[in-house]
Amino acid sequence: MRMHPRFVVLYGSQKGQAQSIAEGIAQEAEEHGLVAELSCLNQNEKYNLEQENDPVVFVVSTTGDGEPPDNTLQFVKRIKKKTISSDHYKHLCYALLALGDTNYANFCNCGKTIERRLQELGAKQFYATGYADDGVGLEVVVDPWLEGLWKAIKDAVSKMESDKTASPTGGPGLASPSGGIGSVSSSAPEAQTEAGGVSHVELAASLTCSLPPLSESALNVPVLPPSYLDVSLQEGDAVEEVRSDTLYEVPISKAVQLTRGDSVKTALLVELEISVNVTYQPGDSFDVFCPNRDSEVEEMLQRLGLQDQRKHCVSVSLKKDTKKKGAQVPSYIPPNISLLYLLTWCLEIRSVPKKAFLRALVEHTGDSVQKRRLQELCSKQGTADYNLYVRDPSLSILELLKAFPSCVPPLSLLIEHLPKLQSRPYSAASSCLRHPGKLHFVFNVVEFPACFGRPAGRRGLCTGWLFDLINPVLVFPGKPDSSSSPALPKIHVSLRPNCSFRPPPDPSTPFIMVGPGTGVAPFIGFLQQREKQMQENPEAVFGETWLFFGCRHRDRDYLFREELLGFVSSGTLSHLKVSRPRYVQHNLLLNSRHIRSILFQQNGYLYVCGDAKNMAKDVNDTLTEMIKTELQVDQLEAMKSLARLREEKRYLQDIWG
């Protein structure tokens, strides 16, 4: 047996969570007397599964509608090739941690796809797969899965070594873990109550204050993440403008409020003036590249004590003696940028700090009480408090620092732990055929309520920024456009073609659209295009179309009312069913016979757009019940029928959290 047994860690990550967990595994390996080799799944030159004789740990997330992350696509395509023999990976033993979100369809689909294919190719599993759900908190599964991983790796290494000794040419003689492949489950600590119920003392717990038993418990805190960046600020000429080959800078030409003032939500339509060379199809989406709020950037500068160095150039390099595995300077931080640009355009200062970040902040906190509380929040024992006071209210790092005033982190720590400022996706709500050179999109202004650590509510980052931009020239319902509107600024966007969420290629194919609230946006583009096609091809056969729309009050938030009724009058839209949002699925049930005919007899399509957490799940459940009744099958067969529709790309979703 080698002095330091080796294993391989491979990750596929879209937003950095899977990568962070994989890096943590690689970092902690040394404490367990192991050597880890860390690689991203797209770094083909750094690993070779065809000749790998040591345990392999996969950590993979799922994105979109069950799709692999961008850096995992090629790996998945490679292992799915039909020409690979069934014993291709008979020598390989692996463990897999899959990250997903049950608010979306195809939970952990990338992880399940990789695992299924590995087993089909002869690979053996040495540790039960963990399916971590971001909908309830990844750590609920991740923490216990990681605890058991180290013994499993050592046992696997030992077993593989003995197998090599007994039969040098044989593969790993590892049986599947008892109980089969299942989710590692764990329960968050339950709230402690006195015999007579919840006492008034328990109500005093907060973000900054804990109570027994947590306040008196010994804590299991994460390993301190190693620092890996050297950051310095220097006077000099710095880049201040947004630069990217994939971004278009486009002017806003119109902005209209679609809801009335007493509506629960504020829905806005924005029209962009795009080049005739920039084309899109109904169903496509695009990214809006928005900055962090000026006021929050200013607060962060002051909190770091760097307000006088905002114009200085930021120099970022790797520490020469860092112990972090696979350390690299973040690719989204360009050279020669100012500190102001870094905090405005590069780092997501609104992101919810992960436990590893809290652990690192402990080292920069002077007050002993505040230090202990941060230790609690990042500990295994403090999971319930972390979820309640940090994760669930989406508390940002800036809000957290306000609550812990003795915590003064260096700029390098923020760059190491804050993720890239992500662009925000929106669905196109128009067709180029109807509006050449224009692109419409619709959004609700997101509101985050006040909570402990956030004395006043705040708007969503992008929707709040857009609202402030267009507010001076916003056209309200029932009021004419102003001929003397001030010029609106330009915004940066990039197109995201969606090759599957498109109207059926054959216009004679019938289809159903489900889009309550702003979920109706892409279907406006569908119908605008169809109306134009019907006008240009009066002899062609067009299949029937159904739209299930939901609004709270028809006189306040019935979005696109006149346009939808116009589609009905012109025959573009065959059936328009309007209800309150929560009753969209009730309307589906009322029309179950027609839906069955369209989907299972006419090979039609079903499109769902809107909220993932409630509406999309409810619609999916309703469809399952509908299929059970209409086709007279059991639950499993109904679910299989829906799965087949997905595989055939005839049940398509464009949903968001």
Buried (B, 14 or more C-beta within 10 A) or exposed (E): EEEEBBBBBBBBBBBBBBBBBBBBBBBBBBEEEBBBBBBBBBBEEEBEBEEBBBBBBBBBBBBBBBBBBEBBBEBBEEBBEEEBEEEBBBBBBBBBBBBBBBBBBBBBBBBBBBBEBBBBBBBBBBBBBBBBBBBBBBBBBBBBBBEBBBEBBBBBBEBBBEBEEEEEEEBBEBEEBEEEBEBBEBEBBEEEEEEEEEEEEBEEBBBBBBBEEBEEBEEEBBEEBBBBBBBEBEEEEBBEEEEEEEBBEBEBBBBBBBBBEEBEBBBBBBBBBBEEEBEBBBBBBBBBBBBBBEEBBBBBBEBBEBBEBBBBBBBBEEBEEEEBBBBEBBEEBBEEBBBBBBBBBBBBBBBBBBBBBBBBBBBBBEEEEBBBBBBBBBBBBBBBBBBBBBBEBBBBBBBBBBBBEEBBBEBBBBBBBBBBBBBBBBBBBBBBBBBEEBBBBBBBBBEBEEBBBBEEEBBBBBBBBBBEBBEEBBBEBEEEEEEEEEEBEBBBBBBBEBEEBBBBEEBEBBBBBBBBBBBBBBBBBBBBBBBBBBEEEEEEEBBBBBBBBBBBEEEBBBBBBEBBEBBBEEEBBBEBBBBBBEBBBBBBBEBBEBBBEBBBEBBBBBBBBBBBBEBBBBBBEBBBBBBBBBEEBEEEEBBEBBEEBBEEEBBBBBBBE
